[in-house]
Amino acid sequence: MDPMIAGALSSLIGALVGGGISYALNRQLHAQQLARLREQYKTEFMAEDTARHFLGHKGYTDRSFEVLRKHLGGFDDDELRRILVRAGAVRTFREDGSEWWRLLSRMDEYIGQKSRGAGS
């Protein structure tokens, strides 16, 4: 084999191996950093999951803020509202002034239930 081609091939193989190792190490580092952040903010992640669980219940499209506050204890009211927004919820107020929350993803379901109830 020509020494020029052998040298170029060796350089190419070295670059590919080095790049592959660098990629694997960076990927592993990123996964570790993500796991560390998830652990650091575990309370907030779990609170969002819990909020989605309560707001995603098949029987109820809406939940009152009082019910959510009861089940998601340990947060002040504004912090709980931020958690609900991060979970994908929107706030509404009833005629009596009470605060209710529903998942934005369930808005079509809510409108369908409301239109069926109005037609009966």
N, C-alpha and C positions, 0 to 999 in steps of 0.2 A: 504494500500500500504506500502511496506517496506520502512522505512525511508532512507535507502541507495539509493534506486531507485528514490525516490521522490527528494532527494538532487541532484542527478546526472541529473535528468530531469529538475529541476529548474535551475541548472547551464547551461545546454545546451540551454534552452529557453532564459535565460539572455544573453548568448553569441550571440545567433542568433539575438535577438532584438537589442543589442548594436552594432553588426556588421552591421545590416541593417540601423540603424540610422547614423552610421559613414559613410557608403557608400553613403547614400542620401545627407548628408552634404558635403562630398567631391565632389560629382558630381555637386551640386549646386555651390560650390566655383569655380570649374573648368569652368563652364559655365559663371560665372560672370567675371572671369579673361580673358577668351576668348573674351567676349563682350567688355571689357575694352581695350584689345589690338586692336581689330578691329576698335574701335572708335579712338584710338590713331594713327593708321596707315591708316585711312579711305581714305586719299588722294591717297596713293599708291595702295590700293585695287581698288578704283574707276578708277584710271588711267589704271591699268591692264585690268579691265573689258572693258573700253572704247577702249583700243588697240585691245582686242580680237574682239570687235564688228566691228571695221573698217577692221581688217584683215580677219574676217569671212564673209564679204559681199559676196553674191552668185555671183555677176558679176565680182569681181576682186579677184584673188588669191594673187596678190602682191599690195603693196602700197609703194609709194616713201616716203623716210624719210621726205621730205619737207611737204608732205600732213599730215603725222602723227604729225609732229612738229606743224603745223598750228592748228590742232584740239586738240592736247594735250598740250596747252600752259602752261607756268609756270615752265617748267623743263629745265635745261640746257641739251645740246646734249647728254653727256655721261650718265646723269641720265635717260633720256628718253630711251636710248639704254638698260640700265639695266632693266627698266620697260618692254620693249618689250621682252627681254629674259625671264623675269619672267612670262610673258604672254604666252610663248611657241613659240616665233617667231625666225626665223633665218634670217640672213642678206645675201644679195647677191649684187653684183655690176654689173651694165650693161656695155656694151662696151663703152659708153660715160663717164664712171666713176661715174655715179649717184648711190646712195645707195637705195636699195629696200628691203622690209621686207615681209615675208610671214609666216603664221603659219606652224609649222612643221607638224601638223596634216593634213594639206591640200597639202602636198608634192605630194601624189599620184594623186590628182586632177590636180595639176599644170603640172605634167609629162604627164598625159593623154591629157590635152589641147595642150601642146607643140607638142606631137606626132601627134595629129589630124591635127594641123596647118601645120606641116612639110609634111604630106602626101597629102595635097591639092594642 
